């Protein structure tokens, strides 16, 4: 059944995946969209690397304690925003 659903859907572009990537990695997209994003990530090295970067960033942040310096936190947020908007 999943193969039939995928066969009926057009593959997603890098731009479309970029808009969905963060929500996909946070498991916040519908199953049909998740399948299409997963297919794209399997085939597209650039988008796959972006997904891995996001996962690594989230894992690193989870291991850190909150920074004492508010400016440092803002720089980190800006960096993350740049990653999201670069797609």
C-alpha positions in Angstrom: 0.0 0.0 0.0 2.8 2.4 0.8 4.4 1.8 -2.5 1.2 2.6 -4.3 0.9 5.9 -2.3 4.4 6.9 -3.2 3.9 6.0 -6.9 0.9 8.4 -7.1 2.8 11.3 -5.5 5.2 13.5 -7.3 8.7 13.6 -5.8 9.4 16.7 -3.7 11.8 19.4 -4.8 14.7 20.5 -2.6 12.8 23.7 -1.9 9.7 21.8 -0.8 11.8 19.6 1.5 13.6 22.6 2.9 10.2 24.1 4.0 9.2 20.7 5.6 12.5 19.5 6.9 12.5 20.9 10.5 8.9 19.7 11.1 9.7 16.3 9.5 12.7 15.8 11.8 10.6 16.8 14.7 7.9 14.2 13.6 5.4 17.0 13.1 4.3 16.3 9.5 1.5 13.9 8.2 2.6 10.4 7.3 2.2 11.0 3.6 4.5 14.0 3.6 6.9 12.2 5.9 7.2 9.4 3.3 7.9 11.9 0.5 10.5 13.7 2.5 12.2 10.5 3.5 12.3 9.4 -0.1 13.9 12.7 -1.1 16.5 12.5 1.7 17.5 9.0 0.6 18.1 10.3 -2.9 19.5 13.9 -2.4 22.9 14.2 -0.8 22.5 17.9 -0.2 19.2 17.7 1.7 20.4 14.5 3.5 23.5 16.4 4.8 21.2 19.3 5.9 19.1 16.8 7.8 22.1 15.3 9.4 23.4 18.8 10.4 20.1 19.6 12.0 20.1 16.3 13.9 23.6 16.9 15.1 22.8 20.4 16.2 19.7 19.2 18.2 21.8 16.4 19.8 24.6 18.9 20.8 22.1 21.3 22.2 20.5 18.6 24.2 23.8 17.8 25.9 24.5 21.4 26.8 23.4 23.4 29.8 21.8 26.7 28.9 24.4 29.4 28.2 24.9 32.1 30.8 25.5 34.7 28.1 22.3 35.9 26.4 24.3 37.2 23.5 25.8 33.7 22.9 22.3 32.2 22.9 21.1 34.8 20.4 24.1 34.0 18.1 23.2 30.3 18.3 19.6 31.1 17.4 20.7 33.2 14.5 22.9 30.4 13.2 20.0 28.0 13.4 17.7 30.4 11.6 20.2 30.8 8.9 20.4 27.0 8.4 16.6 26.9 8.1 16.3 29.8 5.6 19.3 28.7 3.5 17.2 25.8 2.1 
